[in-house]
Amino acid sequence: MQCPVDGTTLVMTDRAGVEIDYCPQCRGVWLDRGELDKIVERSGVEATRGRDDRDDDRRDRHGKKKRGGGLLGELFDF
């Protein structure tokens, strides 16, 4: 599938049980029906666990320091 913004081929990935399509060029994210609901459900679960997203020493899977991005930042590693 092509990105509707810039025509780049979208990359499909599974993050936290949600399949997403994103553009590596413009970093746009596209969700299929029901995927936003799954993200919202998971964000509620994470909030009830008392998770502290303000930790300044969080690292992504490549060892780079993570920016604060909440659930979407964690899902997409942007």
Residue frames as qw, qx, qy, qz and C-alpha x, y, z in Angstrom:
[[0.000, 0.890, 0.456, 0.000, 0.00, 0.00, 0.00],
 [0.422, 0.401, -0.005, 0.813, 1.24, 3.50, -0.79],
 [0.196, -0.428, -0.425, 0.773, 1.33, 6.44, 1.60],
 [0.220, 0.808, 0.529, 0.134, -1.51, 8.81, 0.72],
 [0.176, -0.915, 0.019, 0.363, 0.72, 11.79, 1.59],
 [0.027, -0.767, 0.509, 0.391, 3.96, 11.12, -0.31],
 [0.813, 0.414, -0.294, -0.283, 3.51, 7.85, -2.21],
 [0.048, 0.503, -0.845, 0.171, 6.17, 5.91, -0.25],
 [0.674, -0.135, -0.706, -0.172, 5.45, 2.22, 0.34],
 [0.574, -0.614, 0.217, -0.497, 3.95, 1.81, 3.80],
 [0.296, 0.264, -0.880, 0.261, 5.59, -0.53, 6.30],
 [0.755, -0.430, -0.255, -0.425, 3.34, -2.86, 8.27],
 [0.274, 0.300, -0.773, 0.487, 4.36, -3.80, 11.79],
 [0.646, -0.545, -0.515, -0.141, 2.85, -5.35, 14.89],
 [0.148, 0.381, -0.476, 0.779, 3.30, -3.28, 18.04],
 [0.245, -0.051, 0.667, -0.702, 1.86, -4.39, 21.34],
 [0.316, 0.326, 0.885, -0.102, -0.65, -6.62, 19.56],
 [0.392, 0.777, 0.254, -0.421, -1.85, -3.87, 17.21],
 [0.628, 0.209, 0.488, 0.569, -1.05, -4.11, 13.51],
 [0.086, 0.858, 0.089, -0.499, -0.22, -0.69, 12.11],
 [0.665, 0.499, 0.260, 0.491, 0.85, 0.75, 8.79],
 [0.226, -0.867, 0.004, 0.444, 3.30, 3.64, 8.84],
 [0.610, 0.759, -0.030, 0.228, 5.28, 5.68, 6.37],
 [0.755, -0.305, -0.046, 0.579, 9.03, 5.69, 7.03],
 [0.369, 0.385, 0.173, 0.828, 9.33, 8.94, 5.07],
 [0.200, -0.568, -0.075, -0.795, 6.66, 11.26, 6.51],
 [0.090, 0.045, -0.832, 0.546, 6.08, 9.11, 9.63],
 [0.603, -0.120, -0.077, -0.785, 2.33, 9.08, 9.06],
 [0.155, -0.033, 0.959, -0.236, 0.44, 6.27, 10.77],
 [0.600, -0.036, -0.352, -0.718, -2.65, 4.52, 9.40],
 [0.304, -0.071, 0.868, -0.387, -4.84, 2.17, 11.37],
 [0.303, -0.203, -0.802, -0.472, -7.43, -0.31, 10.16],
 [0.598, -0.485, -0.197, -0.608, -10.90, -0.59, 11.65],
 [0.857, -0.462, -0.222, -0.060, -10.80, -1.52, 15.32],
 [0.718, 0.149, -0.318, 0.601, -7.10, -0.83, 15.81],
 [0.031, -0.532, 0.204, -0.821, -7.63, 2.56, 17.44],
 [0.753, -0.497, -0.083, -0.424, -10.03, 0.88, 19.88],
 [0.910, -0.107, -0.284, 0.283, -7.30, -1.63, 20.78],
 [0.418, 0.362, -0.280, 0.785, -4.82, 1.20, 21.40],
 [0.361, -0.560, 0.085, -0.741, -7.31, 3.04, 23.61],
 [0.893, -0.371, -0.193, -0.169, -8.03, -0.15, 25.57],
 [0.815, 0.038, -0.295, 0.497, -4.33, -0.80, 26.11],
 [0.160, 0.497, -0.228, 0.822, -3.71, 2.78, 27.21],
 [0.623, -0.560, 0.000, -0.546, -6.35, 2.34, 29.90],
 [0.946, -0.211, -0.215, 0.121, -4.72, -0.88, 31.08],
 [0.607, 0.277, -0.277, 0.691, -1.28, 0.77, 31.23],
 [0.150, -0.594, 0.142, -0.778, -2.67, 3.71, 33.21],
 [0.787, -0.499, -0.047, -0.360, -4.25, 1.40, 35.77],
 [0.894, -0.013, -0.293, 0.339, -0.96, -0.45, 36.27],
 [0.409, -0.885, 0.035, 0.218, 0.54, 2.75, 37.66],
 [0.785, 0.219, 0.165, 0.556, 3.23, 2.83, 35.04],
 [0.209, -0.827, 0.024, 0.521, 5.59, 5.82, 35.24],
 [0.690, 0.579, 0.268, 0.342, 6.17, 7.12, 31.71],
 [0.013, 0.987, -0.134, 0.083, 8.23, 10.03, 33.02],
 [0.813, -0.377, 0.271, 0.351, 11.34, 7.91, 33.50],
 [0.203, 0.891, -0.280, -0.294, 14.18, 9.90, 31.89],
 [0.194, -0.521, 0.801, 0.221, 16.36, 6.84, 31.27],
 [0.813, 0.307, 0.452, -0.201, 14.04, 4.89, 28.96],
 [0.084, -0.456, 0.691, 0.555, 15.73, 3.40, 25.92],
 [0.800, 0.346, -0.087, -0.482, 14.26, 2.04, 22.68],
 [0.974, 0.001, 0.220, 0.051, 15.21, -1.30, 21.19],
 [0.692, 0.579, -0.114, 0.415, 18.21, 0.33, 19.46],
 [0.633, -0.283, -0.304, 0.654, 19.58, 1.80, 22.70],
 [0.116, 0.417, 0.096, 0.896, 18.59, 5.35, 21.80],
 [0.032, 0.224, 0.588, -0.776, 17.07, 7.48, 24.53],
 [0.034, 0.586, 0.765, 0.266, 13.29, 7.59, 24.14],
 [0.121, -0.233, 0.015, -0.965, 11.37, 10.81, 23.96],
 [0.309, 0.262, 0.701, -0.587, 8.22, 11.12, 25.98],
 [0.294, 0.052, -0.576, -0.761, 5.49, 10.02, 23.64],
 [0.676, -0.031, 0.379, -0.631, 3.02, 8.13, 25.75],
 [0.785, 0.108, 0.602, -0.101, 1.43, 5.02, 24.37],
 [0.716, 0.694, 0.054, -0.048, 1.78, 5.96, 20.69],
 [0.114, 0.826, -0.550, 0.033, 5.46, 6.75, 21.14],
 [0.501, -0.352, 0.784, -0.104, 5.98, 3.36, 22.72],
 [0.810, 0.354, 0.444, -0.146, 3.96, 1.57, 20.04],
 [0.675, 0.732, 0.052, 0.082, 5.77, 3.14, 17.13],
 [0.747, -0.310, 0.108, 0.579, 9.28, 3.82, 18.54],
 [0.381, 0.764, 0.166, 0.493, 9.36, 7.29, 17.02]]
